[in-house]
Amino acid sequence: MRKILTHFVYPPIPSRDHDWSAVRDGYEPGDPAGEGRTEQAAIDDLLAKEAEHEAG
């Protein structure tokens, strides 16, 4: 399986719910991407979106 890459985004908005992003190595537009308040939350969001995507 491809490696998960995370990035601390810290966008200039009051909400901290989107501070971290997570994608798979080799990410292409349209692939699932996760976001969250913490690095782990972004990874969990990515994994949930991947499971949703696979379920169809």
N, CA, C and O atoms as a Maestro MAE file, in Angstrom:
{
 s_m_m2io_version
 :::
 2.0.0
}

f_m_ct {
 s_m_title
 :::
 protein
 m_atom[224] {
  # First column is atom index #
  i_m_mmod_type
  r_m_x_coord
  r_m_y_coord
  r_m_z_coord
  i_m_residue_number
  s_m_chain_name
  s_m_pdb_residue_name
  s_m_pdb_atom_name
  i_m_atomic_number
  :::
  1 25 0.842 -1.178 0.000 1 A "MET " " N  " 7
  2 3 0.000 0.000 0.000 1 A "MET " " CA " 6
  3 2 0.892 1.248 0.000 1 A "MET " " C  " 6
  4 15 1.991 1.249 0.554 1 A "MET " " O  " 8
  5 25 0.389 2.292 -0.629 2 A "ARG " " N  " 7
  6 3 1.159 3.540 -0.703 2 A "ARG " " CA " 6
  7 2 1.221 4.237 0.652 2 A "ARG " " C  " 6
  8 15 0.286 4.160 1.448 2 A "ARG " " O  " 8
  9 25 2.305 4.898 0.891 3 A "LYS " " N  " 7
  10 3 2.581 5.596 2.141 3 A "LYS " " CA " 6
  11 2 1.642 6.800 2.305 3 A "LYS " " C  " 6
  12 15 1.290 7.458 1.325 3 A "LYS " " O  " 8
  13 25 1.240 7.082 3.552 4 A "ILE " " N  " 7
  14 3 0.426 8.259 3.850 4 A "ILE " " CA " 6
  15 2 1.360 9.438 4.116 4 A "ILE " " C  " 6
  16 15 2.305 9.340 4.899 4 A "ILE " " O  " 8
  17 25 1.071 10.553 3.447 5 A "LEU " " N  " 7
  18 3 1.833 11.783 3.634 5 A "LEU " " CA " 6
  19 2 0.944 12.804 4.322 5 A "LEU " " C  " 6
  20 15 -0.214 12.975 3.942 5 A "LEU " " O  " 8
  21 25 1.475 13.485 5.332 6 A "THR " " N  " 7
  22 3 0.712 14.515 6.026 6 A "THR " " CA " 6
  23 2 1.402 15.857 5.870 6 A "THR " " C  " 6
  24 15 2.607 15.943 5.632 6 A "THR " " O  " 8
  25 25 0.600 16.899 6.013 7 A "HIS " " N  " 7
  26 3 1.130 18.256 5.858 7 A "HIS " " CA " 6
  27 2 0.386 19.181 6.817 7 A "HIS " " C  " 6
  28 15 -0.842 19.147 6.892 7 A "HIS " " O  " 8
  29 25 1.129 20.003 7.545 8 A "PHE " " N  " 7
  30 3 0.535 21.003 8.432 8 A "PHE " " CA " 6
  31 2 0.228 22.231 7.593 8 A "PHE " " C  " 6
  32 15 1.139 22.936 7.160 8 A "PHE " " O  " 8
  33 25 -1.056 22.489 7.362 9 A "VAL " " N  " 7
  34 3 -1.492 23.546 6.449 9 A "VAL " " CA " 6
  35 2 -1.660 24.880 7.171 9 A "VAL " " C  " 6
  36 15 -1.168 25.907 6.703 9 A "VAL " " O  " 8
  37 25 -2.354 24.870 8.312 10 A "TYR " " N  " 7
  38 3 -2.647 26.066 9.115 10 A "TYR " " CA " 6
  39 2 -3.184 27.210 8.252 10 A "TYR " " C  " 6
  40 15 -2.542 28.253 8.129 10 A "TYR " " O  " 8
  41 25 -4.374 27.010 7.652 11 A "PRO " " N  " 7
  42 3 -4.934 28.067 6.811 11 A "PRO " " CA " 6
  43 2 -5.342 29.290 7.634 11 A "PRO " " C  " 6
  44 15 -5.605 29.169 8.831 11 A "PRO " " O  " 8
  45 25 -5.397 30.459 7.007 12 A "PRO " " N  " 7
  46 3 -5.720 31.692 7.731 12 A "PRO " " CA " 6
  47 2 -7.230 31.858 7.962 12 A "PRO " " C  " 6
  48 15 -7.841 32.821 7.499 12 A "PRO " " O  " 8
  49 25 -7.806 30.906 8.680 13 A "ILE " " N  " 7
  50 3 -9.229 30.959 9.016 13 A "ILE " " CA " 6
  51 2 -9.365 30.689 10.513 13 A "ILE " " C  " 6
  52 15 -8.480 30.076 11.109 13 A "ILE " " O  " 8
  53 25 -10.457 31.135 11.126 14 A "PRO " " N  " 7
  54 3 -10.599 30.947 12.577 14 A "PRO " " CA " 6
  55 2 -10.714 29.479 13.001 14 A "PRO " " C  " 6
  56 15 -10.261 29.120 14.088 14 A "PRO " " O  " 8
  57 25 -11.304 28.638 12.174 15 A "SER " " N  " 7
  58 3 -11.493 27.234 12.526 15 A "SER " " CA " 6
  59 2 -10.182 26.463 12.390 15 A "SER " " C  " 6
  60 15 -9.473 26.616 11.395 15 A "SER " " O  " 8
  61 25 -9.860 25.644 13.373 16 A "ARG " " N  " 7
  62 3 -8.636 24.838 13.324 16 A "ARG " " CA " 6
  63 2 -8.941 23.421 12.813 16 A "ARG " " C  " 6
  64 15 -8.074 22.550 12.883 16 A "ARG " " O  " 8
  65 25 -10.146 23.177 12.304 17 A "ASP " " N  " 7
  66 3 -10.558 21.850 11.837 17 A "ASP " " CA " 6
  67 2 -9.855 21.392 10.562 17 A "ASP " " C  " 6
  68 15 -9.983 20.233 10.167 17 A "ASP " " O  " 8
  69 25 -9.121 22.285 9.922 18 A "HIS " " N  " 7
  70 3 -8.478 21.959 8.640 18 A "HIS " " CA " 6
  71 2 -6.966 22.194 8.678 18 A "HIS " " C  " 6
  72 15 -6.340 22.395 7.637 18 A "HIS " " O  " 8
  73 25 -6.384 22.169 9.877 19 A "ASP " " N  " 7
  74 3 -4.951 22.461 10.023 19 A "ASP " " CA " 6
  75 2 -4.053 21.406 9.382 19 A "ASP " " C  " 6
  76 15 -2.959 21.731 8.921 19 A "ASP " " O  " 8
  77 25 -4.490 20.161 9.346 20 A "TRP " " N  " 7
  78 3 -3.673 19.073 8.801 20 A "TRP " " CA " 6
  79 2 -4.352 18.452 7.584 20 A "TRP " " C  " 6
  80 15 -5.577 18.350 7.529 20 A "TRP " " O  " 8
  81 25 -3.540 18.039 6.609 21 A "SER " " N  " 7
  82 3 -4.066 17.287 5.472 21 A "SER " " CA " 6
  83 2 -3.300 15.965 5.376 21 A "SER " " C  " 6
  84 15 -2.163 15.855 5.833 21 A "SER " " O  " 8
  85 25 -3.948 14.972 4.775 22 A "ALA " " N  " 7
  86 3 -3.327 13.657 4.591 22 A "ALA " " CA " 6
  87 2 -3.735 13.104 3.234 22 A "ALA " " C  " 6
  88 15 -4.914 13.104 2.880 22 A "ALA " " O  " 8
  89 25 -2.753 12.636 2.482 23 A "VAL " " N  " 7
  90 3 -2.977 12.016 1.173 23 A "VAL " " CA " 6
  91 2 -2.026 10.832 1.044 23 A "VAL " " C  " 6
  92 15 -1.110 10.668 1.850 23 A "VAL " " O  " 8
  93 25 -2.247 10.025 0.041 24 A "ARG " " N  " 7
  94 3 -1.328 8.924 -0.257 24 A "ARG " " CA " 6
  95 2 -0.227 9.411 -1.185 24 A "ARG " " C  " 6
  96 15 -0.427 10.311 -2.000 24 A "ARG " " O  " 8
  97 25 0.938 8.796 -1.043 25 A "ASP " " N  " 7
  98 3 2.065 9.046 -1.934 25 A "ASP " " CA " 6
  99 2 1.587 8.830 -3.366 25 A "ASP " " C  " 6
  100 15 0.946 7.819 -3.652 25 A "ASP " " O  " 8
  101 25 1.882 9.746 -4.258 26 A "GLY " " N  " 7
  102 3 1.436 9.642 -5.637 26 A "GLY " " CA " 6
  103 2 0.042 10.218 -5.845 26 A "GLY " " C  " 6
  104 15 -0.609 9.925 -6.848 26 A "GLY " " O  " 8
  105 25 -0.419 11.040 -4.898 27 A "TYR " " N  " 7
  106 3 -1.755 11.636 -4.963 27 A "TYR " " CA " 6
  107 2 -1.994 12.293 -6.319 27 A "TYR " " C  " 6
  108 15 -1.134 12.993 -6.853 27 A "TYR " " O  " 8
  109 25 -3.175 12.050 -6.855 28 A "GLU " " N  " 7
  110 3 -3.644 12.693 -8.079 28 A "GLU " " CA " 6
  111 2 -4.968 13.382 -7.763 28 A "GLU " " C  " 6
  112 15 -5.714 12.895 -6.914 28 A "GLU " " O  " 8
  113 25 -5.284 14.506 -8.422 29 A "PRO " " N  " 7
  114 3 -6.581 15.144 -8.197 29 A "PRO " " CA " 6
  115 2 -7.716 14.131 -8.357 29 A "PRO " " C  " 6
  116 15 -7.738 13.348 -9.306 29 A "PRO " " O  " 8
  117 25 -8.645 14.163 -7.420 30 A "GLY " " N  " 7
  118 3 -9.749 13.211 -7.422 30 A "GLY " " CA " 6
  119 2 -9.546 12.050 -6.468 30 A "GLY " " C  " 6
  120 15 -10.507 11.371 -6.105 30 A "GLY " " O  " 8
  121 25 -8.293 11.808 -6.050 31 A "ASP " " N  " 7
  122 3 -8.012 10.777 -5.045 31 A "ASP " " CA " 6
  123 2 -8.531 11.257 -3.695 31 A "ASP " " C  " 6
  124 15 -8.616 12.464 -3.465 31 A "ASP " " O  " 8
  125 25 -8.880 10.335 -2.796 32 A "PRO " " N  " 7
  126 3 -9.314 10.752 -1.459 32 A "PRO " " CA " 6
  127 2 -8.218 11.540 -0.738 32 A "PRO " " C  " 6
  128 15 -7.029 11.254 -0.876 32 A "PRO " " O  " 8
  129 25 -8.650 12.535 0.033 33 A "ALA " " N  " 7
  130 3 -7.746 13.342 0.850 33 A "ALA " " CA " 6
  131 2 -8.433 13.582 2.185 33 A "ALA " " C  " 6
  132 15 -9.643 13.804 2.241 33 A "ALA " " O  " 8
  133 25 -7.656 13.537 3.254 34 A "GLY " " N  " 7
  134 3 -8.204 13.760 4.582 34 A "GLY " " CA " 6
  135 2 -7.763 15.092 5.136 34 A "GLY " " C  " 6
  136 15 -6.746 15.651 4.724 34 A "GLY " " O  " 8
  137 25 -8.546 15.595 6.082 35 A "GLU " " N  " 7
  138 3 -8.179 16.827 6.777 35 A "GLU " " CA " 6
  139 2 -8.684 16.741 8.199 35 A "GLU " " C  " 6
  140 15 -9.640 16.025 8.495 35 A "GLU " " O  " 8
  141 25 -8.020 17.494 9.087 36 A "GLY " " N  " 7
  142 3 -8.441 17.455 10.474 36 A "GLY " " CA " 6
  143 2 -7.704 18.437 11.352 36 A "GLY " " C  " 6
  144 15 -6.762 19.106 10.927 36 A "GLY " " O  " 8
  145 25 -8.155 18.505 12.584 37 A "ARG " " N  " 7
  146 3 -7.576 19.404 13.584 37 A "ARG " " CA " 6
  147 2 -6.162 18.955 13.987 37 A "ARG " " C  " 6
  148 15 -5.309 19.782 14.311 37 A "ARG " " O  " 8
  149 25 -5.925 17.630 13.962 38 A "THR " " N  " 7
  150 3 -4.608 17.079 14.308 38 A "THR " " CA " 6
  151 2 -4.125 16.195 13.153 38 A "THR " " C  " 6
  152 15 -4.890 15.857 12.250 38 A "THR " " O  " 8
  153 25 -2.864 15.836 13.202 39 A "GLU " " N  " 7
  154 3 -2.313 14.952 12.182 39 A "GLU " " CA " 6
  155 2 -3.065 13.620 12.168 39 A "GLU " " C  " 6
  156 15 -3.412 13.118 11.099 39 A "GLU " " O  " 8
  157 25 -3.320 13.046 13.347 40 A "GLN " " N  " 7
  158 3 -4.030 11.767 13.418 40 A "GLN " " CA " 6
  159 2 -5.464 11.892 12.916 40 A "GLN " " C  " 6
  160 15 -5.977 10.972 12.279 40 A "GLN " " O  " 8
  161 25 -6.109 13.006 13.193 41 A "ALA " " N  " 7
  162 3 -7.478 13.218 12.708 41 A "ALA " " CA " 6
  163 2 -7.506 13.257 11.183 41 A "ALA " " C  " 6
  164 15 -8.437 12.737 10.568 41 A "ALA " " O  " 8
  165 25 -6.497 13.865 10.570 42 A "ALA " " N  " 7
  166 3 -6.426 13.917 9.105 42 A "ALA " " CA " 6
  167 2 -6.202 12.517 8.525 42 A "ALA " " C  " 6
  168 15 -6.795 12.164 7.506 42 A "ALA " " O  " 8
  169 25 -5.353 11.728 9.170 43 A "ILE " " N  " 7
  170 3 -5.108 10.347 8.724 43 A "ILE " " CA " 6
  171 2 -6.388 9.528 8.860 43 A "ILE " " C  " 6
  172 15 -6.746 8.786 7.945 43 A "ILE " " O  " 8
  173 25 -7.078 9.652 9.986 44 A "ASP " " N  " 7
  174 3 -8.332 8.928 10.197 44 A "ASP " " CA " 6
  175 2 -9.373 9.325 9.156 44 A "ASP " " C  " 6
  176 15 -10.107 8.471 8.658 44 A "ASP " " O  " 8
  177 25 -9.441 10.613 8.822 45 A "ASP " " N  " 7
  178 3 -10.382 11.097 7.812 45 A "ASP " " CA " 6
  179 2 -10.034 10.510 6.445 45 A "ASP " " C  " 6
  180 15 -10.927 10.097 5.704 45 A "ASP " " O  " 8
  181 25 -8.752 10.470 6.107 46 A "LEU " " N  " 7
  182 3 -8.316 9.866 4.848 46 A "LEU " " CA " 6
  183 2 -8.714 8.400 4.780 46 A "LEU " " C  " 6
  184 15 -9.267 7.953 3.775 46 A "LEU " " O  " 8
  185 25 -8.441 7.651 5.835 47 A "LEU " " N  " 7
  186 3 -8.770 6.225 5.846 47 A "LEU " " CA " 6
  187 2 -10.278 5.998 5.716 47 A "LEU " " C  " 6
  188 15 -10.709 5.066 5.037 47 A "LEU " " O  " 8
  189 25 -11.084 6.852 6.369 48 A "ALA " " N  " 7
  190 3 -12.543 6.743 6.258 48 A "ALA " " CA " 6
  191 2 -12.995 7.039 4.827 48 A "ALA " " C  " 6
  192 15 -13.859 6.343 4.294 48 A "ALA " " O  " 8
  193 25 -12.418 8.059 4.210 49 A "LYS " " N  " 7
  194 3 -12.788 8.409 2.833 49 A "LYS " " CA " 6
  195 2 -12.345 7.324 1.852 49 A "LYS " " C  " 6
  196 15 -13.047 7.049 0.879 49 A "LYS " " O  " 8
  197 25 -11.183 6.702 2.099 50 A "GLU " " N  " 7
  198 3 -10.735 5.602 1.237 50 A "GLU " " CA " 6
  199 2 -11.689 4.417 1.349 50 A "GLU " " C  " 6
  200 15 -12.016 3.792 0.341 50 A "GLU " " O  " 8
  201 25 -12.141 4.100 2.571 51 A "ALA " " N  " 7
  202 3 -13.074 2.988 2.771 51 A "ALA " " CA " 6
  203 2 -14.392 3.276 2.070 51 A "ALA " " C  " 6
  204 15 -14.976 2.382 1.457 51 A "ALA " " O  " 8
  205 25 -14.872 4.525 2.154 52 A "GLU " " N  " 7
  206 3 -16.082 4.953 1.453 52 A "GLU " " CA " 6
  207 2 -15.926 4.807 -0.050 52 A "GLU " " C  " 6
  208 15 -16.815 4.304 -0.737 52 A "GLU " " O  " 8
  209 25 -14.791 5.251 -0.546 53 A "HIS " " N  " 7
  210 3 -14.497 5.212 -1.987 53 A "HIS " " CA " 6
  211 2 -14.454 3.774 -2.488 53 A "HIS " " C  " 6
  212 15 -14.971 3.480 -3.566 53 A "HIS " " O  " 8
  213 25 -13.842 2.871 -1.718 54 A "GLU " " N  " 7
  214 3 -13.747 1.462 -2.102 54 A "GLU " " CA " 6
  215 2 -15.104 0.768 -2.053 54 A "GLU " " C  " 6
  216 15 -15.380 -0.128 -2.851 54 A "GLU " " O  " 8
  217 25 -15.952 1.189 -1.107 55 A "ALA " " N  " 7
  218 3 -17.277 0.575 -0.970 55 A "ALA " " CA " 6
  219 2 -18.194 0.979 -2.131 55 A "ALA " " C  " 6
  220 15 -19.188 0.315 -2.424 55 A "ALA " " O  " 8
  221 25 -17.833 2.075 -2.771 56 A "GLY " " N  " 7
  222 3 -18.510 2.452 -3.979 56 A "GLY " " CA " 6
  223 2 -19.621 3.357 -3.901 56 A "GLY " " C  " 6
  224 15 -20.216 3.693 -4.925 56 A "GLY " " O  " 8
  :::
 }
 m_bond[223] {
  # First column is bond index #
  i_m_from
  i_m_to
  i_m_order
  :::
  1 1 2 1
  2 2 3 1
  3 3 4 2
  4 3 5 1
  5 5 6 1
  6 6 7 1
  7 7 8 2
  8 7 9 1
  9 9 10 1
  10 10 11 1
  11 11 12 2
  12 11 13 1
  13 13 14 1
  14 14 15 1
  15 15 16 2
  16 15 17 1
  17 17 18 1
  18 18 19 1
  19 19 20 2
  20 19 21 1
  21 21 22 1
  22 22 23 1
  23 23 24 2
  24 23 25 1
  25 25 26 1
  26 26 27 1
  27 27 28 2
  28 27 29 1
  29 29 30 1
  30 30 31 1
  31 31 32 2
  32 31 33 1
  33 33 34 1
  34 34 35 1
  35 35 36 2
  36 35 37 1
  37 37 38 1
  38 38 39 1
  39 39 40 2
  40 39 41 1
  41 41 42 1
  42 42 43 1
  43 43 44 2
  44 43 45 1
  45 45 46 1
  46 46 47 1
  47 47 48 2
  48 47 49 1
  49 49 50 1
  50 50 51 1
  51 51 52 2
  52 51 53 1
  53 53 54 1
  54 54 55 1
  55 55 56 2
  56 55 57 1
  57 57 58 1
  58 58 59 1
  59 59 60 2
  60 59 61 1
  61 61 62 1
  62 62 63 1
  63 63 64 2
  64 63 65 1
  65 65 66 1
  66 66 67 1
  67 67 68 2
  68 67 69 1
  69 69 70 1
  70 70 71 1
  71 71 72 2
  72 71 73 1
  73 73 74 1
  74 74 75 1
  75 75 76 2
  76 75 77 1
  77 77 78 1
  78 78 79 1
  79 79 80 2
  80 79 81 1
  81 81 82 1
  82 82 83 1
  83 83 84 2
  84 83 85 1
  85 85 86 1
  86 86 87 1
  87 87 88 2
  88 87 89 1
  89 89 90 1
  90 90 91 1
  91 91 92 2
  92 91 93 1
  93 93 94 1
  94 94 95 1
  95 95 96 2
  96 95 97 1
  97 97 98 1
  98 98 99 1
  99 99 100 2
  100 99 101 1
  101 101 102 1
  102 102 103 1
  103 103 104 2
  104 103 105 1
  105 105 106 1
  106 106 107 1
  107 107 108 2
  108 107 109 1
  109 109 110 1
  110 110 111 1
  111 111 112 2
  112 111 113 1
  113 113 114 1
  114 114 115 1
  115 115 116 2
  116 115 117 1
  117 117 118 1
  118 118 119 1
  119 119 120 2
  120 119 121 1
  121 121 122 1
  122 122 123 1
  123 123 124 2
  124 123 125 1
  125 125 126 1
  126 126 127 1
  127 127 128 2
  128 127 129 1
  129 129 130 1
  130 130 131 1
  131 131 132 2
  132 131 133 1
  133 133 134 1
  134 134 135 1
  135 135 136 2
  136 135 137 1
  137 137 138 1
  138 138 139 1
  139 139 140 2
  140 139 141 1
  141 141 142 1
  142 142 143 1
  143 143 144 2
  144 143 145 1
  145 145 146 1
  146 146 147 1
  147 147 148 2
  148 147 149 1
  149 149 150 1
  150 150 151 1
  151 151 152 2
  152 151 153 1
  153 153 154 1
  154 154 155 1
  155 155 156 2
  156 155 157 1
  157 157 158 1
  158 158 159 1
  159 159 160 2
  160 159 161 1
  161 161 162 1
  162 162 163 1
  163 163 164 2
  164 163 165 1
  165 165 166 1
  166 166 167 1
  167 167 168 2
  168 167 169 1
  169 169 170 1
  170 170 171 1
  171 171 172 2
  172 171 173 1
  173 173 174 1
  174 174 175 1
  175 175 176 2
  176 175 177 1
  177 177 178 1
  178 178 179 1
  179 179 180 2
  180 179 181 1
  181 181 182 1
  182 182 183 1
  183 183 184 2
  184 183 185 1
  185 185 186 1
  186 186 187 1
  187 187 188 2
  188 187 189 1
  189 189 190 1
  190 190 191 1
  191 191 192 2
  192 191 193 1
  193 193 194 1
  194 194 195 1
  195 195 196 2
  196 195 197 1
  197 197 198 1
  198 198 199 1
  199 199 200 2
  200 199 201 1
  201 201 202 1
  202 202 203 1
  203 203 204 2
  204 203 205 1
  205 205 206 1
  206 206 207 1
  207 207 208 2
  208 207 209 1
  209 209 210 1
  210 210 211 1
  211 211 212 2
  212 211 213 1
  213 213 214 1
  214 214 215 1
  215 215 216 2
  216 215 217 1
  217 217 218 1
  218 218 219 1
  219 219 220 2
  220 219 221 1
  221 221 222 1
  222 222 223 1
  223 223 224 2
  :::
 }
}
